[in-house]
Amino acid sequence: MKIGIITFHNTVNYGATLQAYALLTTIKSQGHQVEIINYCPDISNEYYQKELQIFSKLKDFKKIGLYDVKILKKFIKMTLFVRLNMNLTERISDVKQLRKISNQYEALVCGSDQIWSFDDSSFRNFDSSYFLDFTEPAYSGIKISYAPSCGNTKTFGVYGEKIGQLLRNFDGISVRDSYSSKLIQEECNQEATQVLDPTFLIREHYPKILKNIKRKKQYLLVYHQKYLTDSEEEFIKNFADRNKLEILSINKYTNIANENPLGFGIDEWLGYFKNASYVFTNTFHGTIFSIIFEKPFTVILRDYNSNKITDLINNLGLEHRIYDKDMQENMENPDFDQLMNMDYTLVNKKLEQKIKKSKQYLINHLDYG
């Protein structure tokens, strides 16, 4: 079966890139011919390329700082990964082009990532293309979603009726978290199956594409977005000192790090997680890859991502891995050292069941027609 996927793939975000790659790889492994529909609306192009505007404005390349060079290196490496490892269609920027190309596919899949999120924290506006509204009325192929998320969207508002109508044309609806499932049920009167983020579905595949990171000393990996508070930085520094670990920060510069290795691609990013002794993160995919590589970790919640992270953590019985004030206060408690020790036996049992269910969802909806 020829299948087209529409998702967030044209990014410089490691998690977003890997979820697209993972869904493509999973469906391909089930015997299908799969393409990522290279949908790049203007709003996403403007957002992801604004960091690179400095290079077009500077006439003297020598004036570009080291940090800016690392941003450029990351952009190049991420772009190459997508071009070399994902089967992309021609570049598409509008609904007319989407409608034309959709007739090539026997099935269309929307997801994963926060393609159904358009709350205040999202730079994207509502885009009905991610609800597969671009097909011709006579389109007879299969339409399903796989693990999209509504993020922190509290209500579909004026779009609720239209979204409900579009979802009624789906052959299968699945979402990534219970919050999204509840929102769709309450506002669209549609049932949604909860499945795993696709990055979980190819756990055995990552050793084939990661780069082994060799360090003389063991390290604590910090992977965060936006910011860390002073108390969080103090906690991380004390934790690293207590366990004789170096601190490496791989997404944002932080003063507490012994080293801030930035500007790398997917292979190195995976390698840093694989070889870490401990992980501190405030991101969803940072949490996921800590679990995939069976690392002891602590996750810091933020208002903009607490729904999806809490849902994942609770489903795997890892609530004790959430950073809170008790952790800071119990730093001197001997039991605190147990954070470095983490048994993944029960977690993996739960995960295997969820992986099987998630793969079966795709098989059930795509193995006919």
C-alpha positions in Angstrom: 0.0 0.0 0.0 1.2 3.5 -0.8 0.9 5.7 2.2 1.5 9.4 2.8 2.3 10.9 6.2 1.7 14.6 7.1 3.4 15.8 10.3 6.0 18.2 11.6 9.2 17.1 9.9 10.7 20.3 8.5 12.3 21.4 11.8 15.6 21.8 13.7 14.1 20.1 16.7 15.5 16.7 17.5 12.3 15.2 18.9 10.1 16.4 16.1 12.5 15.1 13.5 12.8 11.7 15.2 9.1 11.2 15.6 8.6 11.7 11.9 11.5 9.3 11.1 10.2 6.7 13.6 6.7 6.7 12.2 8.0 6.4 8.6 10.3 3.6 9.6 7.6 1.7 11.5 5.0 1.8 8.7 7.7 0.9 6.2 8.7 -2.1 8.3 5.1 -3.3 8.1 5.5 -3.7 4.3 4.2 -0.5 2.9 5.6 2.1 0.5 5.7 5.3 2.6 6.4 9.0 2.0 6.5 12.1 4.1 4.4 14.7 2.5 6.8 17.6 2.4 4.3 20.1 3.6 6.0 23.4 4.6 3.6 26.2 5.2 5.0 29.7 5.3 4.4 30.1 9.0 6.7 27.2 9.9 9.3 28.2 7.4 9.5 31.7 8.9 9.8 30.3 12.5 12.5 27.7 11.9 14.6 29.9 9.7 14.6 33.1 11.7 17.6 31.9 13.7 19.6 31.8 10.5 18.8 35.4 9.4 22.0 36.6 11.1 24.0 34.9 8.4 22.3 36.6 5.5 22.8 40.0 7.2 26.4 39.7 8.0 28.8 40.6 5.2 31.9 39.7 7.2 31.8 36.0 8.2 34.5 36.6 10.8 31.9 38.6 12.8 29.8 35.5 13.4 30.1 34.2 16.9 30.9 30.6 17.9 27.3 30.1 19.1 25.9 31.2 15.8 28.3 28.9 13.9 27.0 26.0 16.0 23.4 26.9 15.1 24.3 26.8 11.4 26.1 23.5 11.9 23.0 22.0 13.6 20.7 23.3 10.8 22.9 21.8 8.1 23.2 18.4 9.9 19.5 18.2 10.7 18.5 19.1 7.1 20.9 16.5 5.8 19.4 13.8 8.1 15.9 14.5 6.8 17.0 14.6 3.2 19.0 11.4 3.4 16.8 9.3 5.7 13.2 10.3 4.9 11.4 9.7 1.7 10.1 13.2 1.0 7.7 14.3 -1.7 8.4 17.5 -3.6 8.0 20.6 -1.5 4.4 21.7 -0.9 3.2 24.9 0.6 -0.5 25.2 -0.1 -3.8 23.2 0.0 -4.1 23.1 -3.8 -0.8 21.1 -4.0 -1.8 18.9 -1.1 -5.1 18.0 -2.9 -3.3 17.1 -6.1 -0.8 14.8 -4.4 -3.2 13.1 -2.1 -4.7 11.1 -5.0 -1.5 9.2 -5.2 -2.0 7.5 -1.9 -4.1 4.6 -0.8 -3.9 5.8 2.8 -3.1 9.1 4.6 -1.7 9.3 8.1 -1.6 12.5 10.1 0.8 12.6 13.1 2.6 12.4 15.4 3.7 15.5 17.4 1.5 18.4 18.4 -0.1 18.9 15.0 -3.5 19.4 16.7 -2.2 22.0 19.0 -3.0 25.7 18.5 -3.0 27.2 21.9 -1.1 30.4 22.9 2.2 28.6 23.4 2.2 27.4 19.8 3.6 29.6 17.0 1.3 27.8 14.5 -2.2 28.8 13.9 -5.0 26.4 13.2 -4.3 24.4 10.0 -7.0 22.0 8.9 -4.5 20.3 6.6 -3.3 18.3 9.6 -6.9 17.0 9.9 -6.7 15.7 6.3 -9.2 18.1 4.9 -7.3 18.5 1.6 -8.6 15.4 -0.1 -11.1 15.4 -2.9 -14.7 14.6 -1.9 -14.4 11.4 -3.9 -11.2 10.2 -2.2 -11.7 6.5 -1.4 -8.5 5.9 0.5 -7.9 5.3 4.2 -7.6 8.2 6.6 -6.2 7.8 10.1 -4.3 9.7 12.7 -1.3 8.3 14.6 -0.4 9.8 18.0 -1.1 13.5 17.3 -1.3 15.7 20.4 -3.4 18.7 21.2 -0.7 20.0 23.5 -2.1 22.4 26.1 -5.0 23.5 23.9 -7.9 23.9 26.3 -10.6 24.1 23.7 -11.0 23.9 20.0 -13.3 27.0 20.2 -14.7 28.1 16.9 -12.9 25.3 15.1 -14.6 22.6 17.2 -17.5 21.9 14.8 -15.2 21.7 11.8 -12.7 19.4 13.5 -15.6 17.1 14.6 -16.8 16.9 11.0 -13.3 16.2 9.7 -12.7 13.5 12.3 -16.0 11.7 11.4 -14.4 11.0 8.0 -11.5 9.2 9.6 -11.2 5.4 9.5 -9.2 5.4 12.8 -8.4 8.1 15.4 -5.5 7.7 17.8 -3.8 10.3 20.0 -0.6 10.4 22.1 -2.0 11.4 25.5 -5.2 11.1 27.6 -5.6 14.9 27.7 -6.0 14.9 23.8 -8.4 12.0 24.0 -10.6 13.7 26.5 -10.7 17.0 24.5 -11.7 15.1 21.3 -14.4 13.2 23.2 -15.8 16.2 24.9 -15.8 18.7 22.0 -16.1 16.4 19.0 -17.9 13.4 20.4 -15.3 11.1 18.9 -13.5 8.2 20.6 -9.7 8.1 20.2 -7.3 5.2 21.0 -4.3 6.2 23.0 -1.0 5.0 21.5 2.7 5.7 22.1 4.8 8.4 20.6 6.3 6.6 17.5 9.9 7.1 18.8 9.2 4.2 21.2 8.3 1.8 18.3 11.9 1.6 16.9 13.9 1.2 20.1 16.1 -1.5 18.5 16.9 0.7 15.5 18.7 3.5 17.3 22.1 1.7 17.8 22.3 1.5 14.0 22.2 5.3 13.5 23.7 6.8 16.7 27.3 8.0 17.0 29.2 6.6 20.0 30.3 9.4 22.3 33.6 8.6 24.0 34.4 10.6 27.2 37.1 10.2 29.8 34.7 11.0 32.6 31.1 10.0 33.2 28.7 12.8 32.7 25.3 14.1 33.7 23.4 15.2 30.6 21.3 18.3 30.7 18.8 18.6 27.8 16.4 21.5 28.3 14.4 24.1 26.4 13.9 27.8 27.2 15.3 28.0 30.7 16.4 26.5 34.0 15.7 28.4 37.3 18.4 29.2 39.7 17.2 26.6 42.1 17.1 23.9 39.4 20.7 24.8 38.3 21.8 24.6 41.9 20.2 21.2 42.4 21.8 19.8 39.2 25.2 21.2 40.2 25.0 19.7 43.7 23.8 16.4 42.3 26.6 16.2 39.8 29.2 17.0 42.4 27.8 14.5 44.8 28.0 11.7 42.2 31.4 12.9 40.7 29.9 13.6 37.3 30.7 16.2 34.7 27.8 18.3 33.4 27.2 18.4 29.7 24.4 20.7 28.3 23.5 19.8 24.7 20.7 22.1 23.7 21.1 25.4 25.5 24.1 27.1 27.0 24.2 27.0 30.8 26.9 28.3 33.2 26.9 25.2 35.4 28.0 22.9 32.6 31.6 21.7 32.3 30.9 21.7 28.6 28.2 22.9 26.2 28.6 20.7 23.1 26.1 22.3 20.6 25.7 22.2 16.8 25.4 18.5 16.2 23.1 16.2 14.3 20.7 13.3 15.2 23.5 10.7 15.4 25.4 12.6 18.0 22.3 13.6 19.9 21.3 10.0 20.3 24.9 9.1 21.3 24.9 11.7 24.1 21.8 10.1 25.6 23.0 6.5 25.1 26.3 7.2 27.0 25.0 9.4 29.8 25.2 8.3 33.4 22.2 10.5 34.3 19.8 12.8 32.5 18.1 16.0 33.6 15.5 17.3 31.1 12.4 19.5 30.9 11.3 18.1 27.5 9.0 15.4 26.3 11.4 13.7 24.0 14.3 14.1 26.4 12.1 12.0 28.8 11.3 9.5 26.1 14.9 8.9 25.1 16.0 8.6 28.8 13.5 5.8 29.0 14.5 4.2 25.7 18.2 4.1 26.7 17.2 3.0 30.3 18.9 6.0 32.0 18.2 7.2 35.5 16.6 10.6 35.0 14.8 13.6 36.5 12.2 15.5 34.5 11.3 19.1 35.3 7.7 20.0 34.4 6.7 23.3 32.7 3.2 24.7 32.1 3.6 24.3 28.4 4.3 20.6 28.4 3.1 19.2 31.7 0.1 17.4 30.3 2.0 15.2 27.9 5.0 14.5 30.2 2.8 13.7 33.2 0.6 11.4 31.2 3.6 9.4 29.9 5.3 9.3 33.4 2.1 8.2 35.1 1.4 5.4 32.5 4.8 3.9 33.2 4.8 4.3 36.9 7.6 6.8 37.0 6.0 9.6 39.1 9.0 9.6 41.4 11.2 10.9 38.6 9.4 14.3 38.5 11.4 17.2 40.0 9.8 18.9 43.0 10.7 20.8 46.1 11.0 17.6 48.1 14.0 16.6 46.0 15.8 19.8 46.8 15.0 19.5 50.5 16.1 15.9 50.7 19.5 16.4 49.0 21.3 15.4 52.2 19.1 12.3 52.9 21.1 9.1 52.3 18.1 7.7 50.4 18.6 10.5 47.8 21.4 8.4 46.3 18.8 6.0 45.1 18.0 8.4 42.3 21.2 7.1 40.6 19.8 3.6 40.6 16.9 2.7 38.4 15.4 -0.7 37.7 13.7 -0.7 34.3 12.2 -4.2 34.6 8.6 -3.2 35.3 8.8 -0.2 33.1 9.9 -2.3 30.1 7.1 -4.8 30.7 4.5 -2.0 30.6 6.3 -0.5 27.6 6.3 -3.7 25.6 2.6 -4.1 26.0 2.0 -0.5 24.9 4.4 -0.9 21.9 2.5 -4.0 20.8 -0.8 -2.2 21.1 0.5 0.8 19.1 1.9 -1.3 16.3 -1.3 -3.3 16.1 -3.3 -0.1 15.7 -1.3 0.6 12.5 -1.6 -3.0 11.3 -5.4 -3.0 11.9 -6.0 0.1 10.0 -3.4 -0.1 7.2 -3.2 -3.8 6.4 -6.3 -3.9 4.2 -7.4 -2.1 1.1 
